[in-house]
Amino acid sequence: MTDNESKAVMQRERMRLGQVRKAFAAGVEQLSAGSTVPLEFLAICVDYIKASMDRLHAQDQRIHDILHPHIKVDDAQGHAILENLNMRLAKSREALAKLVNARDSYRAKPTTDAPHFKTTVDAFMDVYFNILLKGQHSTLEMQDKVFDHMTWNTVAGVTQDSRIIETSLFAAVKKYAPLGADPESFKGTRPGA
């Protein structure tokens, strides 16, 4: 796979994560408004988000790990950028784990755990937008200096299995989506848009 193909797969994955995130948010809003939303839809959205975010976290961690040896000891700004990336990844992983746990609790007791589920979804979205994505381009200048054409293959970590998992989860989200929450009905934009 060429570096351009690797980047294209990463961009597609992140675009579809944005679509599923918007579909999930629409479904949660419908639920909050008193509409019936299939539990399968909410559950599979969290499955998709978890699988996609696990890949995103791993990719960003590889970016960090590849850049780290190239930061000079006296480069305070470079070290701060990488420390910030580590902090954002840690907070995102924590919020994702809480989302999965809230989904599991909601699945077990949908009538009593709906408010907690909604609160956890809101907290996850806050971390997603205001912590993880806020500095998403912070390492671009360093990447341009350090990465060569093969680096993106390593960063992307694209495998046949990763493609199959993403495709099947996206299809499941579409299958269970209530009216107004089909992920393909949302504009495919860069994450955070």
URMO-V633896 format. One record per backbone hydrogen bond with DSSP energy under -1.0 kcal/mol. CO is the residue of the C=O (numbers start at 0). NH is the residue of the N-H. E is the energy in kcal/mol with one decimal. If there is no record, write none. Layout:
BEGIN
co/nh/e
CO/NH/E
CO/NH/E
END
This chain:
BEGIN
co/nh/e
1/5/-2.4
2/6/-2.7
3/7/-2.3
4/8/-2.5
5/9/-2.4
6/10/-2.8
7/11/-2.4
8/12/-2.8
9/13/-2.5
10/14/-2.4
11/15/-2.7
12/16/-2.1
13/17/-1.8
14/18/-2.0
15/19/-2.8
16/20/-2.8
17/21/-2.1
18/22/-2.4
19/23/-3.2
20/24/-2.5
21/25/-2.2
22/26/-2.4
23/27/-2.7
24/28/-2.3
25/29/-2.2
26/30/-2.3
27/31/-2.5
28/32/-1.7
29/34/-2.5
30/33/-1.6
37/41/-1.7
38/42/-2.7
39/43/-2.7
40/44/-2.3
41/45/-1.8
42/46/-2.2
43/47/-2.8
44/48/-3.1
45/49/-3.0
46/50/-2.5
47/51/-3.0
48/52/-3.2
49/53/-2.8
50/54/-1.7
51/55/-2.7
52/56/-3.3
53/57/-2.2
54/58/-2.8
55/59/-2.8
56/60/-2.4
57/61/-2.3
58/62/-2.3
59/63/-2.4
60/64/-2.9
61/65/-2.5
62/66/-2.3
63/67/-2.7
66/69/-2.1
67/70/-1.6
71/74/-1.9
73/75/-1.6
74/78/-2.4
75/79/-2.4
76/80/-2.4
77/81/-2.0
78/82/-2.6
79/83/-2.4
80/84/-2.0
81/85/-2.3
82/86/-2.3
83/87/-2.7
84/88/-2.6
85/89/-2.4
86/90/-2.4
87/91/-2.2
88/92/-2.7
89/93/-2.1
90/94/-2.4
91/95/-2.4
92/96/-2.2
93/97/-2.0
94/98/-2.0
95/99/-2.4
96/100/-2.3
97/101/-2.6
98/102/-2.4
99/103/-2.2
100/104/-2.3
101/105/-2.8
102/106/-2.7
103/107/-1.7
104/108/-2.2
108/112/-2.6
112/116/-2.6
113/117/-2.6
114/118/-2.4
115/119/-2.4
116/120/-2.6
117/121/-2.5
118/122/-2.1
119/123/-2.6
120/124/-2.8
121/125/-2.1
122/126/-2.1
123/127/-2.9
124/128/-2.6
125/129/-2.9
126/130/-1.7
126/131/-2.6
127/132/-2.0
132/135/-1.7
134/137/-2.2
136/139/-1.4
138/142/-2.8
139/143/-2.6
140/144/-1.2
141/145/-2.0
142/146/-2.6
149/153/-1.3
150/154/-2.7
151/155/-2.7
152/156/-1.7
158/162/-1.9
159/163/-2.3
160/164/-2.8
161/165/-2.1
162/166/-2.4
163/167/-2.6
164/168/-2.5
165/169/-2.4
166/170/-2.1
167/171/-1.9
168/172/-2.3
169/173/-2.2
170/174/-2.3
171/175/-2.0
177/180/-2.1
181/184/-2.0
182/185/-1.4
189/192/-2.0
END
